[in-house]
Amino acid sequence: MTREVKTGALISHVLKQEGVRYIFGLPGGHIYPTMEEAEKLGIKFIGTRDEAAAAYAAEGWALATGELGVCTGTAGPGVTNLLTGIANAWMGRYPVFYIGGKARVTEYDRNELQDFDQISIIQTMSKHARTVYEPKRVPEYTARAISHAVNGTPGPAYIEIPRDITDSMVDFDEVNFAENHRAKNRVKADDMDIAKAVELIKEAKKPLLVAGSGVWWSQAQDELTALVNKTGIPVFTRNAARGCYDEKSPLYVSYAAKGPILEQSDLIIIIGTRAGYTLSQKMIRKDQKVIRIDIDPVEVTNQWDAVLTIVGDAKMVLAQLTEALPENSYPEWAVMPKAVHGKVMEMFGMLCPDPKAYPINPIAFYQELLQEIDEDTIVVIDGGDSATWSYTFLPSYGPGQMMGIAGNAFGPLGVGMGYAMAAKLAHPDKKVLLITGDGAFGYGIAEYDTCMRYGINITAVIFNDGLWGMIKRSEQRKAPDETHFIGLDLEQNTHYEKVVEGFGGYGELVTHIEDLRPAIQRAVASGKPGCVNVMVNPAIGPKGAGC
């Protein structure tokens, strides 16, 4: 007996086989067969209020779990609304699969509704982008896109299907579904390269390990921990690798201590992270030895003149190094990370002589906020100055428990709500705090409707200084005092918490520091999506504080 299904439904069967649990997006006729079949198969469709939020939620899922994130955009404007997210995933190297709608083949070049050359744009910012014209090949193209997204250096992959093909019927039993969408084996480093690395590490007096997102995508947090604990080498984790090593350990180098520790190191071992924004070429001196380790042979030679380059999967290489290196310790060097961090925090404390001052000093804000973060807290960071403060002060107590825009050179504002929603869906038993500037918060406020519909109880804590603060402070340093600035001021007295209440969530306004922690606790305990709108002093910014 023939079992006919719509062609668009075939995508969902591949996603089910891949273990996908959520698809983020907006409904649209071009993609509805995929959405409908996904729900039948137990894959929950989370309907956001904007495709941009769906794209960020798919990224957030990847960042919170290390797994593939999936989102959709219907043809034309639905797909173009995904573009910032796709570009962000391209720059950040996030494993995300995008499913786009496409106008009917019969409508091409006839000025019909939502007919647009989408693929030419997306091909410039993705690892893989294809239009599927043959119904029975939909699973093949879906599996190929997933393979591109997750294998090697991860990144965005995209397919689109014209609507007349999506709606066409196909005999399900005549369609071939591949069993494997991703490589099972991992790339080991050459043994000679490992031996060279061991000798360089043995010679070093002040080695430093810099671990980036590749450690998280490889799920190598245990191997990273084993190497650091055995060798006594201090470690700085960045981007998606935050939380992959215990940040309470004396060997952990905090964001605040990174600069001085990096400067003093005589050997820097960089694994799974690229040169560029926040870890630039100028941050490493020519007399410092560098070992580069990456799964991508191109990246190990990019910008830094490394004394040794090693190509391999982070999980495998870390294990190889751990096995080859002897137990060691650096008594004087190992105490430096916490000592430097303490001095930096002491400096910040001096810039906040009266923690109870009104309006709230940003340093007091973060000193209090720090007390609300524990091992069961996921921290999502969005904004400009608020992000700089957040990465300086706030810890990540587990892998996948801190996500934001730091280190990603694309740097879009507005990722916060999408990231936070995905983090809560991925870890429903954890507390999710979105720390966001008031400017960034405005991008995704309508997603509180999404949170209400799907019971996603996150809590946003708004760093409200009524400014596009990072830009204004930057311009102020270059301009005379009497300069009139264009478009850089926001309305600080906006009651964002009341907007959230209007969606059915929980909201509180905080104007005095002693009310901050109780307000956060009430918001978390409310059982609703929450918002704590905190009025902070707009005259104090992280750049002026010397960050």
C-alpha positions as CSV (number, residue, x, y, z in Angstrom):
1,M,0.0,0.0,0.0
2,T,1.4,3.4,-1.0
3,R,2.1,5.7,1.9
4,E,2.2,9.2,0.5
5,V,3.4,12.3,2.4
6,K,4.2,15.8,1.4
7,T,7.7,16.3,0.3
8,G,8.3,19.0,2.9
9,A,7.5,16.4,5.6
10,L,10.6,14.4,4.7
11,I,12.9,17.0,6.4
12,S,11.3,16.3,9.8
13,H,12.0,12.5,9.5
14,V,15.7,13.3,9.1
15,L,15.6,15.7,12.0
16,K,13.9,13.0,14.1
17,Q,16.6,10.5,13.2
18,E,19.2,13.2,14.2
19,G,17.6,13.5,17.6
20,V,16.4,17.1,17.2
21,R,13.9,18.1,19.9
22,Y,12.9,21.7,18.9
23,I,12.5,23.7,15.8
24,F,12.3,27.5,16.2
25,G,10.5,29.7,13.6
26,L,7.4,31.4,12.4
27,P,4.6,29.6,10.6
28,G,4.4,30.0,6.8
29,G,2.8,28.2,4.0
30,H,6.1,27.4,2.3
31,I,7.3,25.5,5.3
32,Y,4.1,24.3,7.0
33,P,4.4,20.6,5.9
34,T,7.8,20.5,7.7
35,M,6.3,22.1,10.8
36,E,3.2,19.8,10.8
37,E,5.2,16.6,10.4
38,A,7.7,17.6,13.1
39,E,4.9,17.9,15.6
40,K,3.6,14.5,14.6
41,L,7.0,13.0,15.2
42,G,7.4,14.6,18.6
43,I,9.7,17.5,17.6
44,K,8.2,20.6,19.2
45,F,7.8,23.7,17.0
46,I,8.5,26.9,19.0
47,G,6.7,29.7,17.2
48,T,8.6,33.0,17.9
49,R,7.4,36.5,17.1
50,D,10.3,37.2,14.8
51,E,12.5,35.0,12.6
52,A,15.6,36.8,14.0
53,A,14.7,35.5,17.5
54,A,14.2,32.0,16.0
55,A,17.7,32.2,14.5
56,Y,19.1,33.3,17.9
57,A,17.2,30.6,19.7
58,A,18.7,27.9,17.4
59,E,22.1,29.3,18.2
60,G,21.2,29.4,21.8
61,W,20.3,25.7,21.7
62,A,23.7,24.8,20.2
63,L,25.5,26.9,22.8
64,A,23.5,25.5,25.7
65,T,23.8,21.8,24.6
66,G,26.6,21.4,22.1
67,E,24.0,20.0,19.7
68,L,22.6,21.1,16.4
69,G,20.2,24.0,16.5
70,V,17.4,24.2,13.9
71,C,15.1,27.0,12.7
72,T,12.9,28.0,9.8
73,G,12.0,31.0,7.8
74,T,9.2,31.2,5.2
75,A,10.0,32.5,1.8
76,G,11.1,36.1,1.1
77,P,11.0,38.3,4.3
78,G,10.9,35.2,6.5
79,V,14.3,34.1,5.1
80,T,15.8,37.6,5.1
81,N,14.8,38.0,8.7
82,L,17.1,35.0,9.4
83,L,20.1,36.7,7.8
84,T,21.6,38.4,10.8
85,G,21.4,35.1,12.7
86,I,23.0,33.2,9.8
87,A,25.8,35.7,9.6
88,N,26.3,35.5,13.4
89,A,26.5,31.7,13.2
90,W,29.0,32.0,10.4
91,M,31.3,34.4,12.3
92,G,30.8,32.5,15.6
93,R,31.1,29.0,14.0
94,Y,27.8,27.7,15.5
95,P,26.2,24.4,14.3
96,V,22.8,25.6,13.1
97,F,20.6,24.2,10.3
98,Y,18.2,26.7,8.6
99,I,15.2,25.6,6.6
100,G,13.9,28.2,4.1
101,G,10.8,28.5,2.2
102,K,11.0,29.3,-1.5
103,A,8.4,30.6,-4.1
104,R,7.1,28.1,-6.6
105,V,9.3,27.2,-9.5
106,T,6.5,28.4,-11.8
107,E,6.7,31.8,-10.2
108,Y,10.4,32.5,-10.7
109,D,11.1,35.9,-12.3
110,R,7.5,36.9,-12.5
111,N,7.4,39.4,-9.7
112,E,5.2,37.0,-7.7
113,L,4.7,37.1,-3.9
114,Q,7.9,36.5,-2.0
115,D,9.9,35.4,-5.0
116,F,13.5,36.5,-4.2
117,D,17.0,35.3,-4.9
118,Q,17.7,34.0,-1.4
119,I,20.4,31.4,-2.1
120,S,22.9,33.9,-3.6
121,I,23.0,35.9,-0.4
122,I,23.1,32.9,2.0
123,Q,25.9,31.2,0.1
124,T,28.2,34.0,1.1
125,M,27.7,33.4,4.8
126,S,27.3,29.7,5.3
127,K,29.2,26.5,5.0
128,H,26.6,25.0,2.7
129,A,23.5,26.3,1.0
130,R,21.3,24.5,-1.6
131,T,17.9,24.7,-3.3
132,V,16.2,21.3,-3.6
133,Y,14.3,20.6,-6.8
134,E,13.9,16.8,-6.6
135,P,11.4,15.5,-4.0
136,K,13.0,12.2,-3.3
137,R,16.4,13.9,-2.7
138,V,15.1,16.0,0.2
139,P,16.5,13.6,2.9
140,E,19.8,13.5,1.0
141,Y,20.1,17.3,1.0
142,T,18.9,17.6,4.6
143,A,21.5,15.0,5.8
144,R,24.2,16.7,3.8
145,A,23.4,20.1,5.3
146,I,23.5,18.7,8.8
147,S,26.8,17.1,8.0
148,H,28.3,20.4,7.0
149,A,26.8,22.1,10.1
150,V,28.3,19.7,12.7
151,N,31.4,18.1,11.2
152,G,34.9,19.7,11.3
153,T,34.6,23.4,12.2
154,P,30.9,23.8,12.8
155,G,28.8,26.5,11.1
156,P,25.5,27.4,9.5
157,A,24.0,25.2,6.7
158,Y,20.8,26.0,4.7
159,I,18.4,24.4,2.4
160,E,15.3,25.8,0.7
161,I,12.5,24.0,-1.2
162,P,10.2,25.7,-3.7
163,R,6.6,25.6,-2.5
164,D,5.2,23.5,-5.4
165,I,7.8,20.9,-4.5
166,T,7.2,21.1,-0.8
167,D,3.5,20.5,-1.3
168,S,3.9,17.7,-3.8
169,M,3.2,14.1,-2.7
170,V,5.8,11.4,-2.6
171,D,5.7,7.7,-1.8
172,F,7.5,7.5,1.6
173,D,8.6,3.9,1.1
174,E,10.5,4.8,-2.1
175,V,12.6,7.5,-0.3
176,N,16.1,6.6,0.8
177,F,17.1,7.8,4.3
178,A,20.8,7.7,5.1
179,E,21.7,6.2,8.5
180,N,24.6,8.5,9.4
181,H,24.6,12.3,9.0
182,R,27.9,12.9,10.7
183,A,31.4,11.4,11.0
184,K,31.8,9.1,14.0
185,N,35.6,9.2,14.1
186,R,37.7,12.0,15.5
187,V,41.0,13.3,14.1
188,K,44.0,12.6,16.3
189,A,47.2,14.7,16.2
190,D,50.4,13.4,14.8
191,D,52.5,11.7,17.5
192,M,55.6,13.7,16.5
193,D,53.6,16.9,17.0
194,I,52.5,15.8,20.4
195,A,56.1,15.0,21.3
196,K,57.3,18.4,20.2
197,A,54.5,20.0,22.2
198,V,55.5,18.1,25.3
199,E,59.1,19.3,25.0
200,L,58.0,23.0,24.6
201,I,55.7,22.7,27.6
202,K,58.4,21.1,29.8
203,E,60.8,24.0,28.9
204,A,58.2,26.7,29.8
205,K,58.2,28.5,33.1
206,K,54.8,30.3,32.7
207,P,52.7,28.4,30.3
208,L,49.1,29.4,29.6
209,L,46.3,27.4,28.0
210,V,43.7,29.3,26.0
211,A,40.7,27.1,25.3
212,G,38.0,28.2,22.8
213,S,34.7,27.1,21.4
214,G,36.2,24.1,19.7
215,V,36.5,22.5,23.1
216,W,32.8,22.8,23.7
217,W,31.8,21.6,20.2
218,S,34.0,18.6,20.7
219,Q,32.5,18.0,24.2
220,A,36.1,18.0,25.5
221,Q,35.4,19.6,28.9
222,D,36.5,16.4,30.8
223,E,39.7,16.2,28.8
224,L,40.5,19.9,29.3
225,T,40.0,19.4,33.1
226,A,42.2,16.4,33.2
227,L,45.0,18.2,31.3
228,V,45.0,21.3,33.5
229,N,44.7,19.4,36.8
230,K,47.6,17.0,35.8
231,T,50.0,19.6,34.5
232,G,49.1,22.6,36.7
233,I,48.9,24.9,33.7
234,P,46.5,27.9,34.2
235,V,43.7,28.0,31.7
236,F,41.6,30.8,30.2
237,T,38.3,29.7,28.5
238,R,36.5,31.9,26.0
239,N,33.4,32.1,24.0
240,A,31.4,28.7,24.0
241,A,34.1,27.1,26.2
242,R,33.2,29.2,29.2
243,G,32.4,26.8,32.0
244,C,34.3,23.9,30.4
245,Y,36.8,24.2,33.3
246,D,35.9,24.9,36.9
247,E,36.0,28.7,37.3
248,K,36.4,28.4,41.1
249,S,39.7,26.6,40.6
250,P,42.9,28.6,41.5
251,L,44.2,27.6,38.0
252,Y,41.3,29.4,36.2
253,V,42.2,32.7,34.5
254,S,39.2,35.0,34.7
255,Y,38.1,37.5,32.0
256,A,39.3,40.3,34.3
257,A,42.7,38.7,34.8
258,K,43.2,37.6,31.2
259,G,45.3,40.6,30.0
260,P,48.0,40.6,32.7
261,I,48.3,36.8,32.7
262,L,48.5,36.6,28.9
263,E,51.2,39.3,28.9
264,Q,53.4,37.4,31.4
265,S,53.2,34.0,29.8
266,D,56.2,32.5,28.0
267,L,54.2,29.8,26.2
268,I,50.6,30.1,25.1
269,I,48.8,27.0,24.0
270,I,45.8,28.0,22.0
271,I,43.2,25.3,21.3
272,G,40.0,25.5,19.4
273,T,39.8,29.3,19.0
274,R,40.5,31.8,16.3
275,A,42.6,34.9,16.2
276,G,40.6,38.1,16.0
277,Y,38.3,40.1,18.1
278,T,39.1,39.9,21.9
279,L,42.2,37.8,21.1
280,S,44.0,39.8,18.5
281,Q,47.3,39.5,16.9
282,K,48.6,42.5,18.9
283,M,47.9,40.8,22.2
284,I,50.7,38.3,21.7
285,R,54.3,39.5,21.6
286,K,56.8,38.2,19.0
287,D,59.0,36.8,21.8
288,Q,56.2,34.7,23.2
289,K,56.0,31.1,22.0
290,V,52.7,29.9,20.7
291,I,51.3,26.4,20.0
292,R,48.2,26.4,17.9
293,I,45.8,23.5,18.0
294,D,42.7,23.4,15.8
295,I,40.6,21.0,13.7
296,D,41.0,23.4,10.8
297,P,44.4,23.3,9.2
298,V,43.9,26.9,8.0
299,E,43.3,28.3,11.4
300,V,46.5,27.0,13.0
301,T,48.5,29.4,10.7
302,N,46.1,32.4,10.8
303,Q,47.7,35.7,12.1
304,W,50.0,34.2,14.8
305,D,53.4,32.9,13.9
306,A,53.2,29.7,15.9
307,V,56.3,27.8,16.9
308,L,54.2,24.6,16.6
309,T,50.9,23.9,14.8
310,I,48.8,20.8,15.6
311,V,45.8,19.7,13.5
312,G,43.3,17.6,15.3
313,D,40.0,17.3,17.2
314,A,40.2,19.1,20.6
315,K,38.9,16.0,22.5
316,M,41.6,13.8,21.0
317,V,44.5,16.2,21.2
318,L,43.8,17.1,24.9
319,A,43.7,13.4,25.8
320,Q,47.0,12.8,23.9
321,L,48.7,15.7,25.7
322,T,47.4,14.5,29.1
323,E,48.8,11.0,28.5
324,A,52.1,12.3,27.3
325,L,52.8,15.0,29.9
326,P,54.1,14.3,33.4
327,E,52.4,15.5,36.5
328,N,53.6,19.0,37.3
329,S,53.0,22.2,39.1
330,Y,54.1,25.8,38.9
331,P,53.9,27.0,42.5
332,E,54.6,30.7,41.8
333,W,52.8,30.9,38.5
334,A,49.8,29.0,39.6
335,V,48.8,31.6,42.2
336,M,48.8,34.4,39.8
337,P,45.4,34.0,38.2
338,K,43.5,34.5,41.5
339,A,45.9,37.2,42.7
340,V,45.5,39.3,39.5
341,H,41.7,38.8,39.6
342,G,41.6,39.9,43.2
343,K,43.6,43.1,42.4
344,V,41.3,43.9,39.5
345,M,38.2,43.5,41.7
346,E,39.8,45.6,44.4
347,M,40.4,48.3,41.8
348,F,36.7,48.2,40.8
349,G,35.8,48.3,44.5
350,M,37.7,51.6,44.8
351,L,35.5,53.0,42.0
352,C,32.4,52.2,44.1
353,P,33.1,53.9,47.4
354,D,29.4,53.9,48.3
355,P,27.6,50.8,47.1
356,K,24.3,52.1,48.3
357,A,24.6,55.3,46.3
358,Y,21.7,56.5,44.2
359,P,21.4,56.1,41.3
360,I,22.8,52.6,41.4
361,N,26.5,52.3,40.6
362,P,27.1,49.6,37.9
363,I,29.8,48.0,40.0
364,A,27.4,47.7,43.0
365,F,24.9,46.2,40.5
366,Y,27.3,43.5,39.5
367,Q,28.6,42.8,43.0
368,E,25.0,42.1,44.0
369,L,24.2,40.2,40.9
370,L,27.2,37.9,41.4
371,Q,25.5,36.6,44.6
372,E,22.6,35.3,42.6
373,I,24.6,33.1,40.4
374,D,25.3,29.5,41.4
375,E,26.0,26.1,39.8
376,D,22.4,25.9,38.7
377,T,22.3,29.2,36.9
378,I,22.6,29.9,33.2
379,V,23.8,33.4,32.4
380,V,22.8,34.9,29.1
381,I,24.5,38.2,28.2
382,D,23.3,40.9,25.7
383,G,24.2,44.5,25.1
384,G,27.2,46.7,24.9
385,D,28.5,48.2,28.2
386,S,26.3,45.7,30.1
387,A,28.1,42.8,28.3
388,T,31.5,44.2,29.1
389,W,30.6,44.5,32.7
390,S,29.0,41.0,32.7
391,Y,32.0,39.2,31.3
392,T,34.3,41.0,33.7
393,F,32.3,40.2,36.8
394,L,30.2,37.1,36.2
395,P,31.3,33.5,36.3
396,S,30.1,30.4,34.4
397,Y,29.8,27.4,36.7
398,G,29.3,24.7,34.1
399,P,29.7,24.1,30.3
400,G,26.9,25.7,28.3
401,Q,26.0,27.9,31.2
402,M,27.2,31.3,29.8
403,M,26.3,32.6,26.4
404,G,26.4,35.9,24.7
405,I,28.2,38.0,22.1
406,A,31.7,38.2,23.6
407,G,34.4,37.0,21.2
408,N,32.1,36.9,18.2
409,A,33.3,39.5,15.8
410,F,29.8,40.0,14.3
411,G,28.5,41.3,17.6
412,P,24.8,41.7,17.0
413,L,22.6,43.1,19.8
414,G,19.3,41.4,20.5
415,V,20.5,37.8,20.8
416,G,19.4,37.6,24.4
417,M,15.8,36.6,24.3
418,G,16.4,33.8,21.8
419,Y,19.4,32.5,23.6
420,A,17.6,32.6,27.0
421,M,14.5,30.8,25.7
422,A,16.6,28.0,24.2
423,A,18.7,27.7,27.3
424,K,15.6,27.2,29.5
425,L,14.1,24.7,27.1
426,A,17.4,22.8,27.1
427,H,17.8,22.9,30.9
428,P,14.3,23.4,32.4
429,D,15.6,22.8,35.9
430,K,18.1,25.6,35.8
431,K,17.6,29.3,36.6
432,V,18.1,31.4,33.4
433,L,19.1,35.0,33.9
434,L,19.3,37.3,30.9
435,I,21.6,40.2,31.8
436,T,20.9,42.8,29.1
437,G,21.2,46.5,28.4
438,D,18.0,48.5,27.9
439,G,18.9,49.0,24.2
440,A,19.5,45.4,23.5
441,F,16.3,44.4,25.4
442,G,14.2,46.4,23.0
443,Y,15.0,44.0,20.1
444,G,13.2,41.0,21.5
445,I,10.7,42.2,24.0
446,A,7.8,40.7,22.0
447,E,9.3,37.2,22.7
448,Y,7.7,37.4,26.2
449,D,4.6,36.4,24.3
450,T,6.5,33.3,23.1
451,C,7.6,32.6,26.6
452,M,4.0,32.8,27.9
453,R,2.6,30.5,25.2
454,Y,5.2,27.8,25.8
455,G,5.8,28.2,29.5
456,I,9.4,29.3,29.2
457,N,10.2,31.0,32.5
458,I,13.3,33.1,32.1
459,T,14.2,36.2,34.1
460,A,15.6,39.3,32.4
461,V,17.6,41.7,34.5
462,I,17.8,45.0,32.6
463,F,20.9,47.2,33.0
464,N,18.9,50.4,32.3
465,D,21.1,53.5,31.8
466,G,19.0,55.1,29.2
467,L,21.8,55.1,26.6
468,W,23.4,53.4,23.7
469,G,26.2,53.5,26.3
470,M,29.1,51.9,24.6
471,I,28.8,54.2,21.6
472,K,28.1,57.3,23.6
473,R,31.1,56.9,25.9
474,S,33.3,56.1,23.0
475,E,32.2,59.3,21.2
476,Q,32.5,61.4,24.4
477,R,36.1,60.5,24.7
478,K,36.8,62.0,21.3
479,A,34.6,65.1,21.5
480,P,34.5,68.3,23.4
481,D,32.3,68.4,26.5
482,E,29.6,70.6,24.8
483,T,29.1,68.2,21.9
484,H,25.5,67.3,21.1
485,F,25.3,63.6,20.4
486,I,22.9,62.2,17.8
487,G,20.6,59.3,18.5
488,L,22.6,58.0,21.5
489,D,20.1,58.7,24.3
490,L,17.2,56.4,25.2
491,E,14.4,57.1,27.7
492,Q,15.7,55.7,30.9
493,N,12.3,55.9,32.7
494,T,10.6,53.4,30.4
495,H,8.8,50.8,32.4
496,Y,9.9,47.7,30.6
497,E,8.7,45.7,33.5
498,K,5.1,46.8,32.9
499,V,5.4,45.8,29.2
500,V,6.3,42.3,30.4
501,E,3.4,42.4,32.8
502,G,1.2,43.3,29.8
503,F,2.3,40.0,28.2
504,G,1.3,38.2,31.4
505,G,4.7,38.0,32.9
506,Y,6.2,39.2,36.2
507,G,7.8,42.6,36.4
508,E,9.6,44.7,39.1
509,L,11.3,48.1,39.0
510,V,14.4,48.5,41.1
511,T,15.9,51.9,41.9
512,H,17.9,51.1,45.0
513,I,20.6,48.4,45.3
514,E,19.2,46.8,48.4
515,D,16.1,45.8,46.4
516,L,17.9,44.1,43.6
517,R,18.4,40.6,44.9
518,P,15.0,40.3,46.5
519,A,13.4,41.4,43.2
520,I,15.3,38.8,41.2
521,Q,14.4,36.1,43.7
522,R,10.7,37.1,43.5
523,A,10.8,37.1,39.7
524,V,12.4,33.6,39.6
525,A,10.0,32.3,42.2
526,S,6.9,33.7,40.4
527,G,6.6,30.8,38.0
528,K,6.3,33.3,35.1
529,P,8.6,34.8,32.6
530,G,10.1,37.7,34.6
531,C,11.7,41.1,34.1
532,V,13.6,43.2,36.7
533,N,14.2,46.7,35.4
534,V,17.1,48.2,37.2
535,M,17.9,51.9,37.0
536,V,21.7,52.4,37.0
537,N,23.9,55.5,36.9
538,P,24.4,56.4,33.2
539,A,27.6,58.5,34.1
540,I,29.7,55.4,34.9
541,G,30.8,53.0,32.2
542,P,33.3,50.2,31.9
543,K,35.5,52.1,29.5
544,G,35.9,54.9,32.0
545,A,36.6,52.3,34.7
546,G,39.6,51.1,32.8
547,C,38.3,47.8,31.4
